[in-house]
Amino acid sequence: MRVVVDNSKGGDPQLAASVSDGLRGHGHAVELLEPDPASMFDTAVHIVSTGIVLRVEERPARAELGEISEIVRDALMRHPSPRRRTRAVPVTLGWGGRVLTWIDVFD
């Protein structure tokens, strides 16, 4: 399955890298979207970070979604920031706003 790990807003580069590595390690094709370096100087940046978004082209099978969820939960649990460990990561269908599921450490 192809998964886009969207960190284009710069929400959490460490989590994005960890999730990307985990997905690749399980045989998924992964594209990691990094933030534009110029966005660092964008005065319109939101104060509340949006975190990362996982984007898939088609609805994953239950087993695939379970595997993706485990990889994300593992990456969240290993995050050095206790505050960021409690984030929820959305899995969206394509580039639209339709969220298929939210993944967090509490599931």
C-alpha positions in Angstrom: 0.0 0.0 0.0 1.2 3.5 -0.8 1.0 6.0 2.2 1.9 9.7 2.1 3.1 10.9 5.5 2.2 14.6 5.2 4.3 16.8 7.4 4.1 19.7 5.0 2.9 22.0 7.8 6.0 21.2 9.8 4.0 19.8 12.7 6.3 17.0 13.9 9.3 16.1 11.8 10.5 13.5 14.3 7.2 11.6 14.4 6.9 11.9 10.6 10.3 10.3 10.1 9.6 7.6 12.7 6.3 6.6 11.1 7.8 6.7 7.6 10.6 4.4 8.7 8.2 2.0 10.4 5.9 1.9 7.4 8.8 1.2 5.0 10.0 -1.5 7.3 6.7 -3.3 6.9 6.8 -3.1 3.1 4.7 0.0 2.4 5.6 2.5 -0.3 6.0 5.8 1.6 6.3 9.4 0.5 7.3 11.8 3.2 6.2 15.4 2.6 8.6 17.8 4.3 7.6 21.4 5.0 8.8 24.1 2.6 11.9 25.8 4.1 10.3 29.2 3.4 7.4 28.3 5.7 9.7 28.8 8.6 9.4 32.6 8.0 5.6 32.6 7.2 3.9 34.9 9.6 0.5 33.3 8.8 1.6 30.0 10.5 -0.9 28.8 13.0 0.2 28.7 16.6 -1.4 25.3 17.2 0.6 22.7 15.3 -1.5 20.5 13.0 0.8 17.5 13.5 1.1 14.9 10.7 -1.5 13.4 8.4 -1.4 9.9 6.8 -2.9 10.0 3.3 -3.9 6.8 1.4 -5.3 6.5 -2.1 -7.8 3.8 -1.3 -9.5 2.5 1.8 -7.1 0.1 3.4 -8.2 -3.4 4.3 -8.8 -4.0 8.0 -5.5 -5.9 8.4 -3.5 -3.1 6.7 -5.2 -0.4 8.8 -4.4 -2.4 11.9 -0.8 -2.7 10.9 -0.6 1.0 10.1 -2.2 1.8 13.5 0.3 -0.3 15.4 3.2 1.4 13.6 1.8 4.9 14.4 1.1 3.9 18.1 4.7 2.6 18.4 6.1 5.8 17.0 3.9 7.9 19.3 5.0 5.8 22.4 8.6 6.3 21.6 8.3 10.1 21.1 10.5 11.9 23.6 7.8 14.6 24.3 5.1 13.3 26.7 2.7 16.0 25.4 3.2 14.9 21.8 2.7 11.3 22.6 -1.0 12.0 23.2 -1.6 13.3 19.7 -4.0 11.7 17.4 -2.9 11.1 13.8 -5.7 11.1 11.1 -5.7 8.7 8.2 -7.4 10.5 5.3 -8.6 9.3 1.9 -6.5 11.2 -0.6 -6.1 14.9 -0.3 -9.6 15.7 0.7 -10.6 16.2 4.3 -12.4 12.9 4.7 -10.9 11.2 7.7 -11.1 7.4 7.7 -9.9 7.0 11.2 -7.9 8.7 14.0 -4.9 6.8 15.5 -3.7 7.5 19.0 -2.1 5.6 21.9 -5.3 5.1 23.7 -6.8 2.5 21.3 
